[in-house]
Amino acid sequence: MNSADILNAGILIVDDQEVNVLLLERMLRGAGYLSISSTMDPNEVCDLHRTNRYGLILLDLLMPGMDGFKVMEGLKEIEEGGYLPVLVITAQPDQKSSALQAGAKDFVSKPFELAEVLARVHNMLEVRLLYVELQNALEQVKLLSGLLPICMWCKKIRDDQGYWNAIEHYLGQHSEAEFSHGICPDCKRKYSGEMLDKES
């Protein structure tokens, strides 16, 4: 992960006040963020996140019809691992603790302070992207866990369909490993000796 990954991560701004949406968009675009979406309708958030899997959702708590707490409940059903990429926007200091307990990972206060907004957004995106990398790494580990049937002579591995594959083929299919071939010192001594015997 690098700074380009952070600047390209998807961000959704959710606030029923257009002036807040425009201000946050201007702040983020000015800092180099490239993938910013917004909505003033909290009822759209879950469908938008299900489709786009945002790296960060800036979520106002006080909105008519459906408040930020209800939105977070809906997001928990989408985020199976339970990690909500939510940065709560609030002018009410007493709501910060409740928001964190509801699943938000951080908060930013109204009125907005540019340095605070940018620092919290950057930190949240960095943590979110690292979380996604960790989840992907764990999935790769799961692919190579369990009992692998391996031939004791030729060292081929039997896959789930019952086919025998060369070990480098099997690992290439089930990991990101790439292979180059060489000869270890033991085999070099053993087989070069056999080749000399055959030639004489």
JOWOMO-V887721 format. One record per residue. PSI is psi in radians with two decimals (999 if undefined). D_CENTER is the distance of its C-alpha to the mean C-alpha in Angstrom with 2 decimals. Layout:
BEGIN
psi->[PSI/PSI]
d_center->[D_CENTER/D_CENTER]
END
This chain:
BEGIN
psi->[2.40/-3.09/-0.53/-0.67/-0.73/-0.79/-0.40/-0.11/2.53/2.32/2.33/2.21/2.23/1.91/2.42/-0.12/2.00/-0.63/-0.65/-0.72/-0.84/-0.68/-0.80/-0.73/-0.79/-0.75/-0.82/-0.75/-0.67/-0.48/-0.02/0.06/2.38/-0.41/1.37/2.22/2.88/2.76/2.56/0.05/1.85/-0.36/-0.31/-0.27/-0.85/-0.76/-0.70/-0.75/-0.64/-0.64/-0.71/-0.29/1.18/2.60/-0.42/2.42/2.02/1.95/2.06/2.48/-0.70/1.77/2.58/2.54/-0.95/1.94/3.01/-0.51/-0.71/-0.64/-0.77/-0.62/-0.75/-0.67/-0.55/-0.52/-0.44/-0.76/1.60/-0.60/-0.16/0.01/1.89/2.10/0.99/2.21/1.94/2.43/2.16/2.56/-0.04/1.80/-0.53/-0.20/-0.19/-0.82/-0.76/-0.68/-0.75/-0.69/-0.49/-0.15/-0.19/2.59/-0.35/3.12/2.76/2.44/2.57/2.51/2.63/2.47/2.09/-0.89/-0.70/-0.80/-0.85/-0.68/-0.79/-0.68/-0.83/-0.83/-0.74/-0.76/-0.70/-0.81/-0.74/-0.79/-0.66/-0.66/-0.78/-0.73/-0.74/-0.77/-0.74/-0.70/-0.71/-0.64/-0.70/-0.69/-0.72/-0.62/-0.55/0.31/2.91/-3.01/2.19/2.02/2.13/2.37/2.27/-0.30/-1.01/-0.15/0.33/2.68/2.38/2.23/-3.09/-0.38/0.00/0.07/2.54/2.23/2.57/2.54/-0.68/-0.57/-0.81/-0.86/-0.58/-0.58/-0.47/0.21/-3.14/0.22/2.50/2.69/2.54/2.65/2.49/-3.04/2.21/2.78/-0.69/-0.81/-0.60/-0.80/-0.78/-0.91/-0.54/-0.56/-0.75/-0.70/-0.66/-0.70/-0.71/-0.62/-0.50/999]
d_center->[10.42/13.39/14.89/14.76/10.97/11.34/14.37/13.01/10.07/11.40/13.47/15.77/18.97/20.92/24.47/27.83/29.57/29.44/30.50/27.41/25.09/27.03/27.10/23.34/22.81/25.47/24.04/20.56/22.06/24.54/21.89/20.45/17.49/17.72/15.80/17.38/18.53/20.74/22.74/25.67/25.61/23.54/24.26/22.06/18.81/17.63/18.59/16.97/13.57/14.08/14.86/12.51/9.26/9.62/7.63/10.86/13.96/17.21/19.40/23.15/24.65/28.12/28.37/31.14/30.75/27.31/26.20/22.76/23.13/23.62/20.65/18.43/20.19/19.26/15.56/15.64/16.87/13.92/11.13/12.39/10.84/12.57/10.09/11.42/10.11/13.88/16.22/19.68/22.59/25.93/29.49/30.39/29.94/30.79/27.74/25.15/25.51/25.46/22.26/20.48/22.02/20.87/17.16/16.64/15.02/17.55/20.35/22.33/26.05/28.33/30.16/27.33/27.64/26.00/25.15/23.62/21.51/20.15/19.56/17.72/15.53/14.73/14.11/11.86/9.63/9.80/8.96/5.97/4.59/6.31/5.22/2.00/5.12/7.33/6.75/7.36/10.15/11.56/11.86/13.78/15.87/16.76/17.97/20.41/21.56/24.89/28.29/28.71/32.27/33.53/37.04/39.06/40.97/38.88/35.45/33.98/31.26/31.69/28.72/28.16/30.71/33.33/33.38/33.87/31.72/32.13/29.72/28.15/27.67/26.09/23.65/22.87/21.97/19.85/18.06/17.41/20.73/23.54/27.15/30.31/33.62/36.14/38.92/38.86/42.11/43.34/43.07/44.63/47.61/47.93/47.63/49.34/52.24/52.39/52.46/55.29/57.20/56.89/58.14/61.20]
END
